[in-house]
Amino acid sequence: MKLGKDLRLFRRTKDLEIQIDQFLDALSQSALVFKSAVDVYLADGGSVEFTDKHQHVDRLESTADDLRRAIEIQLYSQTLIPESRGDVLGLLENLDKIINLIERVLWSFEIEKPEIPEACREGYCKLVAASCDAVDSVVLASRAFFRNIEAVGDHNHKVIFFETEADKISTRLKREIFESDIDLGHKMHLREFVEDIDDIADWSEDVADRLAIYVIKRTV
């Protein structure tokens, strides 16, 4: 059954479609810069380059907030898609929370300056990569929701895959941390960062679950 063309959500509102694309671009770019920022931190600590990347994410988060508010105003002021308006706004709000999580983790790195043991750095890199892959996949699923609803499931299963990988990596990393010889306070500090990074993948999966429900609502 062909659904893509018939269920293209904003086929008559090009400006709104552009704004949503820009919002999703900001989220996707936030994940890319986040990964790069953590890589820099693991190599050089809280350097100027790390701060620059953190500030870049901060600007992207502000841009996403502005776009989300503009989209909300446009949806209500022009009485667009009343039957799907709540789903669209809920989707954007939950996607925005992913950017907020990313920014929160970078703030924690900048303020708390965790000392990451050499033996744990590869694990942190892998965890960040899996979490960012989950974000990238949920962005693709969200784009499909507006343009080609048939493709949402193709991307959602990847979100679930990467979230599962992130869980496996975080569990393994926490085990390595608590089996090490560092003091308990340091272990607890490192664990908090593992869980905060893993939360990014977890929230991406939550958004994918919501998308799956929205797809059902639009196709029945």
N, C-alpha and C positions, 0 to 999 in steps of 0.2 A: 504494500500500500504506500503510495507516494504522499508524503506529508510536507516536505520542505517548502515548496513554493506557496502552497495554500496557507501554511501556518507561519509564514514570515511575519513577525510581529509588527514591525514598523515599516511596512512597504510604502506608506504614504507620508511618513514623517522623517525625512532624510536628516534634518538637523538633529533630531533626538537620537537617531542611530549613530551619528557622528560623535555626539557627546558620550554615549555609552561606550563606543569604541575607545575614545580617549580615556575614559575611566578605567577600562580594562587594560589599556596600554600602561597606565600609571601603576596598576597592580603588578603586571608582568615585569615591568622595569624595576619596581621595588624589590622583587625577589632576586633579580639578576644582580642588582647593586648590593643587596644584603649578602649574597654568597661571596661576592668579591670582597666586601668589607670584612667578613669573618676570616677569609683567607689571609687578608692583610694583617688582621689582628694576630692570628696564630703565628705569622711569620715575624712581625715587627712590633707587636703590642699596640698600645694606643697611640699610634703615630699620627702625624699630620694627614697622611693619606687616608688613614682610617676615619679620622674626623671629617674629612672632605666627603667621603662616601656616606657617612652617617647624615651629614647635612643634606646631601643629595636625596636620600630617602625621606628626610623630613620635608623637603620641598615637594616631593612626589605625593606624600601623604596629604599635604595641604591642598595640592591640586585635585586629588581625588575627592576630598571633602567638598571643595567648591563645586566640582562637577556633579557630585551626588545631590547637593542641594539644588543646583540649577535644573537637573533632571526632574527632581521631585516637584519643583514649582511648575515646570512645563507640563508635567503629567496632570496636575490638578487644574492649572489655569486654562488649559486647552481641552480639558475633559477627554483626554486620550485614553484609549484602551481600558475603560472602566472595569471590564470583566477580568483583566489581568493586572491592573494597576498595583494591587496589594502584593502580588507575587513579585513583580518587578522591583518594587521598593524594598521588599524584604530581602530579595537577592542582593541588591546593591548594598544594603546595610550590612549584611553578613560578609560580603566580599570586602567591604571597607574595614571590617574587624581584622581581616588577615593583614592588611597593611599596618593597622595599629599594633598588632602583635609583632610584626617585623620591626617596627620602629622601637617598640618597648624593649626588645632583646638588644638592639644596638645601644639604646640608652643604658641598659644594664652593663654592657661591656664597657662603655665609656666612663660610667660613674664608678662601678665596682672594681674594674680592672682585674678580672680573675687571672690567676696564674695557672695556665694550662700546661700540665706536664708534657714533656715531649712524647711519652708513650701514649698519650690520649689524643694527640692532635689529629691523627689520621681518622680516628673515630668521630671527632667533631666535624671534620671536613665531610665525611660520608653522610653524617646526619643532616647537615645543612643542605647537601646536594639532594638527598631524598626529599626533604621538606620542600625545597624549591621546585623540584620536579612535580610534586603534588600541586603546588600553587600554579605552575605553568599549565598543568592538565585541567585544573578547574577553570582557569581563564578560557581555555579552548572550549570546554564544555559550555561555559556561559555565552561565549560568542555564538556557538551553535544554537543555543536556546532562542536567540533572536533571529538567526538567519536560516538555519537548517536543522530543525528539531530532531530529525532522524539521526543526526550525528552525535547528539548529546551522550547517549549510552556508550559510544565508542571512546569518548574521552573520560567519562565517569569511571569506567573500569580501571583506567590507568591511575586515576586519583586514588582509588582503593588500593591498587598495587603499591604505589609509592608510600602511602600512609602505613601499610603493613611493613614495608621495608624500613621505614623510619622507626617504627615500634621495635623491630628486631635489633636495629642498630643501637637505639637508645638503651634497650635492656642490656645488650652486650657491653656497651660503654659504661653504664652504671655499675655493672658487675666488676669490670676492670678497675674502676675508680675505688670501689670499696674493698677490693682485694689488694690494693696497693699499700705502701707503707706510709703514705702521707697522713697528717693528723686528721681527726674526725671533722673538725670545723672546715678544713679545706675540702674534704670529701663532700660535705653537705653543700658547700658553695658550688662546687663543680656539678653536683647533681641538679641543682636548681637551673643551671644553664642548659643542661641536657633536656630537662623537662620543658623549659620554655621554648626551645627550638623545636622539640617534638610537637608542642601545641600547635605550631603553624601547620604541620601536616594533618593533625587531628581536626583542626577547624576547616581545613580544605575539604576533608572527607565529609564533615557536617554539611557544608555548602553543597557538595555533590549529592548528598542524600536529599536535600531540599529540592535541588534541581530535578531529581528523578520524580518527585511528587508533582512539581509544577508541570512536567512533561505529561504526566498522566492526566492532569486536569485539563490540559489544552488539547488532548487527543481523544478524549472520550465524548 
